[in-house]
């Protein structure tokens, strides 16, 4: 019913049909990010075509800086990467292919323009709840695959690691399950219905169990533990209004639960997070190919490259070429080559030097500032994923990655422009009261 009402409202409004279509394709693309790569490619392409043929987008383009500083910084980061193709150390075809993986940055300014002046509509709620439904579907199927009840999904395998995979692997899936924990909290905090709050709390617990014990993606586990710590701090602040005994009981109980979960994740026999130090040791002493061992070597090489050319880097897509140059004589695990150091900050540093790192950090900061102006629950949802994304960039190149990067640009791009602002809520409520 809500979707039908939004559809009818959008058709009856003053927007052109191109702008209406662009909005719908943007929202649907966001829903499809956890589920379908092909769907995201088709939806984002359709969104871009309708947006660029919309007269409203071109009329609003001149005021982009006033609407969103983050959108301009995202555009500047892409332009810097495009200009670096002229001097890149990589072959031109490889550099252009790498650059195209960052084209998702262009959707931040585009979505800001598409959803401009949509604060009092339901687009943000539609985007948020639709994404929530897609993540819940993924979680349910992950559990059923893990328990052996189903064997569905293009990523599902027969080995213990890939058995619970559905649409994404343990890295992407784990990060999204960690985000589902945060999204459930945010939605529950603004839901008045008691039954709905209980269900959202249950989803949050199931998502936490999923990322910690089912998918076991290390990035998602770290993010989930940070979420848990933030939640405990928030609850401790709320308990100030209760008596001292209640505060101590609740605080100690929560801390004990958190420590037990963290200890199990960090030290359990089959935990991937617990094996991090061992993987690095095996790589260094036995020349064995391990995930964390390779990351350690990639980080060392990246820092060395940045030190040699700190200001403008080696150009887009240059990591593989420069890694091969640094260690072409080595064999074994140390010679495993890749074009991605699995750290977005180091990746930008190698490609664009301190300019790229500064633009990336500025993008995260401006996005955080703009998301902090939103009303709840959109504020908690947007900041929650941005926090997970920035933290995950320390161990993965998430902006380069398809799933995580597209989830960021479509989620924050829609919410920054379409979600109501905190300071505008009283005015909206007053307007609604007056109309009644």
C-alpha positions, 0 to 999 in steps of 0.5 A: 500500500505504501509503495502504491501511494508513493507511486500515485503521489509521484505521478501526480506531482510536478516532476517529469517522468524522467525524474520519477523513473530515475528515483524509482530505479535508484531505490530499486537498485539499492534494494538489489545491491545485497542480492543481484550484481546484474540487477544493480548494473541494469538498475544503475544504468537506467537510473543514470539515463533517466537522470541525465535526460531529466530537465530538473537534474540539469537545472539543479546542477549549478547549485550542487556545492550548496546542496552537498559538499560530499557530492563535489568531493566525490566528483573531484576524487573521480576526476583526479583518478581520471586525470591520473590515467595520463601518467599511470605506470599501468597499461592504459587498458588496465588503468581505464578498467580500474577507473571504471570501477570507481564510476560509482562515485559519480552516483553520489552527485547524481542522486543528490540532484535526483532526490533534491527537495524530496525531504517531505516525501517517503522516498527515504523510508521506502529505500530504508525498509526495502533494503532492510527486507533484502538484507533479512532475506539474505540472512534467512537464506544464509541460515538455511544454507548453513543448516543444510535445509537449502542450497540456494544462491550463486555463491553457495558451495559445498565446503564449510566456508562457502556453504552458508553463502547465498548471493555474496561471499563472507566478506561482503555478506559479513559486512552487510550482516553487521550493518543489518545489526545497526539498521535493526537498532535504528529502526527499532528506536523509532518504532512505536509498536511494541511487537515491531520493536521486539521483532526488530530486536530479534532480527538484530540478534540473529544478524549478530549471530550470523556474522559472528558464527555463520559467515565469519567474515573477519571485516564483518566480525570486527565491525559487529564488535565495534557496534556492540561496544557502541551499543553498550556505551549508549545503554550506559548513558540511558541508565543514568536516570535509574538508581545506582544498583540497577545501573551497576547490574545492567552495566556489568551484565552487558559487559560480561555478555560482550566479553564472552562473545568477543572472547569466543570470536577471538579465541575459538578454535574455528574462528577466522578472526582468532587465526589472524596472527597465525596466518601472518606467522605462517606467511613470514616463517613458512612462505605459506599463502595466507589471507592475512599474510598476503595483506601484511605484505601488500601493506608493506609494499604499498607504504614503500611505494607511497614513500617513493612518490608521495604527492601524486602517486603512480596513477590509476590501476598502477598497483599490480605493475608496481608490485611486480617491479618491487619483487619480480625476483621473488618466488613463493607466497611473496610473489603472489601478485594482485592489483588491490592491496586490500586497503582503500587508503593505501590503494588511493595513496599508491594511485594518487599519493597524499592527494588521493588519501586526503580526498578519500578522508574528506569524502568520509568526513563530509558524508558523516557531517551531512548524514548527522543532519538527518532525522532518525532512523535515517541518521542512524542507518546512514552513519551506521553503514558509513562507520562500517564502510570506513572501518572496513576500508582499513582491511579491504578496498571497499570503494573499489569493490562492487557490492560495498561501494554501490551500497554506500553511494546509493544509500547515502546518496538517496538519504542525504537528499531525500531523508527529513532533517532533524531541524525540519521535523517540527516544521513538518509536524506543524504543517501536518497539524495545520493541514488537518 
